[in-house]
Amino acid sequence: MSEPKNNIDFVHLTNTQKDTILRLEKEIQELRNGQQGACYACEPVGELNKELEKEIKELEEKVKRENKSHNYHCKESQRKNDVIHDLKEKLEKAQSTAIEIAIEHNKTTSQLAKSITILTRYRSDYSVQEFLKELEVNNE
């Protein structure tokens, strides 16, 4: 039970008196807010205001639900975008590593081809030192 808005000593009242005071304060508030009429002309306006207030509350609840749903979808979309971004970074790193490996492979293949060329030209009249010297020059 809430306290009345005026300075009435609520402690010394019975529950029935307290309920009556709260009910009357609520009616006064409804009269002031246009939710209840005091005459035949005002009564329909008060009822219409009550219906409109109910519709407003329903629309506010609907907007809250839609916002929650929208926020969830935005967060889910952001999470997916983050995953895609991470995958793109990993793909770029893998491509870069693959290019480096290919370059090293080509260097090694080129050096191997030079060595094979030297070996095929190697004759018994070459000394081992001449062979190693030519191999060293071609690998530079």
C-alpha positions as a Markdown table, in Angstrom:
| # | Residue | x | y | z |
|---|---|---|---|---|
| 1 | Met | 0.0 | 0.0 | 0.0 |
| 2 | Ser | 1.5 | 3.3 | -0.9 |
| 3 | Glu | 1.5 | 6.4 | 1.2 |
| 4 | Pro | -1.0 | 9.2 | 0.5 |
| 5 | Lys | 0.4 | 12.3 | -1.2 |
| 6 | Asn | -0.9 | 14.8 | 1.4 |
| 7 | Asn | 0.3 | 15.2 | 5.0 |
| 8 | Ile | -2.3 | 12.8 | 6.6 |
| 9 | Asp | -1.0 | 10.8 | 9.6 |
| 10 | Phe | -1.5 | 7.3 | 8.0 |
| 11 | Val | -0.4 | 5.4 | 11.1 |
| 12 | His | -3.5 | 6.1 | 13.2 |
| 13 | Leu | -6.0 | 5.2 | 10.4 |
| 14 | Thr | -7.7 | 1.9 | 9.8 |
| 15 | Asn | -7.1 | -0.1 | 6.7 |
| 16 | Thr | -10.5 | 0.9 | 5.3 |
| 17 | Gln | -9.8 | 4.6 | 5.9 |
| 18 | Lys | -6.4 | 4.2 | 4.3 |
| 19 | Asp | -7.9 | 2.4 | 1.2 |
| 20 | Thr | -10.6 | 5.1 | 0.9 |
| 21 | Ile | -8.0 | 7.9 | 1.0 |
| 22 | Leu | -5.8 | 6.2 | -1.6 |
| 23 | Arg | -8.9 | 5.5 | -3.8 |
| 24 | Leu | -10.0 | 9.1 | -3.6 |
| 25 | Glu | -6.5 | 10.4 | -4.4 |
| 26 | Lys | -6.5 | 8.2 | -7.4 |
| 27 | Glu | -9.9 | 9.5 | -8.6 |
| 28 | Ile | -8.7 | 13.1 | -8.1 |
| 29 | Gln | -5.6 | 12.3 | -10.1 |
| 30 | Glu | -7.7 | 10.8 | -12.9 |
| 31 | Leu | -10.0 | 13.8 | -12.9 |
| 32 | Arg | -6.9 | 16.1 | -13.2 |
| 33 | Asn | -5.4 | 14.0 | -16.0 |
| 34 | Gly | -8.6 | 13.9 | -18.0 |
| 35 | Gln | -9.0 | 10.1 | -17.5 |
| 36 | Gln | -12.3 | 10.5 | -15.7 |
| 37 | Gly | -15.1 | 13.0 | -16.3 |
| 38 | Ala | -17.1 | 14.9 | -13.7 |
| 39 | Cys | -20.2 | 15.4 | -15.9 |
| 40 | Tyr | -22.1 | 13.7 | -18.7 |
| 41 | Ala | -20.1 | 15.6 | -21.3 |
| 42 | Cys | -16.7 | 14.8 | -19.7 |
| 43 | Glu | -17.4 | 11.2 | -18.9 |
| 44 | Pro | -17.0 | 9.9 | -22.6 |
| 45 | Val | -13.8 | 11.9 | -23.0 |
| 46 | Gly | -12.4 | 10.3 | -19.8 |
| 47 | Glu | -13.3 | 6.9 | -21.1 |
| 48 | Leu | -11.7 | 7.6 | -24.4 |
| 49 | Asn | -8.6 | 8.9 | -22.6 |
| 50 | Lys | -8.4 | 5.6 | -20.6 |
| 51 | Glu | -8.7 | 3.6 | -23.9 |
| 52 | Leu | -6.0 | 5.8 | -25.5 |
| 53 | Glu | -3.7 | 5.4 | -22.5 |
| 54 | Lys | -4.2 | 1.6 | -22.7 |
| 55 | Glu | -3.3 | 1.7 | -26.4 |
| 56 | Ile | -0.2 | 3.8 | -25.7 |
| 57 | Lys | 1.0 | 1.4 | -23.1 |
| 58 | Glu | 0.5 | -1.5 | -25.5 |
| 59 | Leu | 2.4 | 0.3 | -28.2 |
| 60 | Glu | 5.2 | 1.2 | -25.8 |
| 61 | Glu | 5.5 | -2.5 | -24.9 |
| 62 | Lys | 5.5 | -3.4 | -28.6 |
| 63 | Val | 8.2 | -0.9 | -29.3 |
| 64 | Lys | 10.3 | -2.3 | -26.3 |
| 65 | Arg | 9.9 | -5.8 | -27.7 |
| 66 | Glu | 10.8 | -4.7 | -31.2 |
| 67 | Asn | 13.9 | -2.8 | -29.9 |
| 68 | Lys | 15.0 | -5.9 | -28.0 |
| 69 | Ser | 14.6 | -7.9 | -31.1 |
| 70 | His | 16.4 | -5.3 | -33.2 |
| 71 | Asn | 19.2 | -5.1 | -30.7 |
| 72 | Tyr | 19.6 | -8.8 | -30.7 |
| 73 | His | 19.7 | -8.9 | -34.5 |
| 74 | Cys | 22.2 | -6.0 | -34.6 |
| 75 | Lys | 24.5 | -7.8 | -32.1 |
| 76 | Glu | 24.2 | -11.1 | -34.0 |
| 77 | Ser | 25.0 | -9.2 | -37.3 |
| 78 | Gln | 28.0 | -7.5 | -35.6 |
| 79 | Arg | 29.2 | -10.9 | -34.3 |
| 80 | Lys | 29.0 | -12.4 | -37.8 |
| 81 | Asn | 30.8 | -9.3 | -39.3 |
| 82 | Asp | 33.6 | -9.8 | -36.6 |
| 83 | Val | 33.9 | -13.5 | -37.6 |
| 84 | Ile | 34.1 | -12.6 | -41.3 |
| 85 | His | 36.7 | -9.9 | -40.6 |
| 86 | Asp | 38.8 | -12.4 | -38.5 |
| 87 | Leu | 38.5 | -15.0 | -41.3 |
| 88 | Lys | 39.6 | -12.4 | -43.9 |
| 89 | Glu | 42.6 | -11.5 | -41.8 |
| 90 | Lys | 43.6 | -15.2 | -41.5 |
| 91 | Leu | 43.1 | -15.7 | -45.2 |
| 92 | Glu | 45.3 | -12.7 | -46.1 |
| 93 | Lys | 48.0 | -14.0 | -43.7 |
| 94 | Ala | 47.8 | -17.5 | -45.2 |
| 95 | Gln | 48.1 | -16.0 | -48.7 |
| 96 | Ser | 51.1 | -14.0 | -47.7 |
| 97 | Thr | 52.7 | -17.0 | -46.1 |
| 98 | Ala | 52.0 | -19.1 | -49.3 |
| 99 | Ile | 53.6 | -16.4 | -51.4 |
| 100 | Glu | 56.7 | -16.4 | -49.2 |
| 101 | Ile | 56.9 | -20.2 | -49.4 |
| 102 | Ala | 56.5 | -20.1 | -53.2 |
| 103 | Ile | 59.3 | -17.6 | -53.5 |
| 104 | Glu | 61.6 | -19.6 | -51.3 |
| 105 | His | 60.6 | -22.7 | -53.3 |
| 106 | Asn | 61.5 | -21.0 | -56.5 |
| 107 | Lys | 64.9 | -19.9 | -55.1 |
| 108 | Thr | 65.6 | -23.4 | -54.0 |
| 109 | Thr | 64.5 | -24.9 | -57.3 |
| 110 | Ser | 66.6 | -22.4 | -59.2 |
| 111 | Gln | 69.7 | -23.2 | -57.0 |
| 112 | Leu | 69.0 | -26.9 | -57.5 |
| 113 | Ala | 68.8 | -26.5 | -61.3 |
| 114 | Lys | 72.1 | -24.6 | -61.3 |
| 115 | Ser | 73.7 | -27.4 | -59.2 |
| 116 | Ile | 72.3 | -30.0 | -61.6 |
| 117 | Thr | 73.7 | -28.1 | -64.6 |
| 118 | Ile | 77.1 | -27.9 | -63.0 |
| 119 | Leu | 77.0 | -31.6 | -62.0 |
| 120 | Thr | 76.1 | -32.7 | -65.6 |
| 121 | Arg | 79.0 | -30.6 | -66.9 |
| 122 | Tyr | 81.3 | -32.1 | -64.3 |
| 123 | Arg | 84.0 | -34.2 | -65.8 |
| 124 | Ser | 86.6 | -36.3 | -64.3 |
| 125 | Asp | 89.2 | -33.7 | -65.3 |
| 126 | Tyr | 87.6 | -31.2 | -62.9 |
| 127 | Ser | 89.0 | -31.1 | -59.5 |
| 128 | Val | 86.6 | -31.0 | -56.5 |
| 129 | Gln | 87.8 | -27.5 | -55.7 |
| 130 | Glu | 86.9 | -26.2 | -59.1 |
| 131 | Phe | 83.5 | -27.9 | -58.9 |
| 132 | Leu | 82.8 | -26.3 | -55.5 |
| 133 | Lys | 84.0 | -22.9 | -56.7 |
| 134 | Glu | 81.8 | -22.9 | -59.7 |
| 135 | Leu | 78.8 | -24.1 | -57.6 |
| 136 | Glu | 79.4 | -21.2 | -55.1 |
| 137 | Val | 79.6 | -18.6 | -57.9 |
| 138 | Asn | 76.4 | -19.8 | -59.5 |
| 139 | Asn | 74.5 | -19.8 | -56.2 |
| 140 | Glu | 75.2 | -16.1 | -55.5 |
